[in-house]
Amino acid sequence: MVADGVIAPDSGDPDLLVFAEDIAFNSPSAAASVVVGLATNGPRHWRDEVTGQSYRQWQDAKLAALGADVTTSDDEEDHHEESVLS
């Protein structure tokens, strides 16, 4: 992705890499895995920067609001470094 110019050094901090264009991933886990650099559970890893909710918590809340039966596992909290959704 770097060689293709999809990921490039950040203009404000060249030690950081940023996406140079919008990229669609097939799943939250695929996106998180690219950002982290290893296999990652995206629904647990991604966090909303305002609410602190994981993607899974956000998704479950949206589904519950629509009347869906939603059950979240007890191991929801993951103590690994978290990415922030903006």
Secondary structure by P-SEA (a helix, b strand, c coil): cccccccccccccccccccccbbbbccaaaaaaaaaccccccccccccccccccaaaaaaaaaaaaccccccccccccccbbbbcc
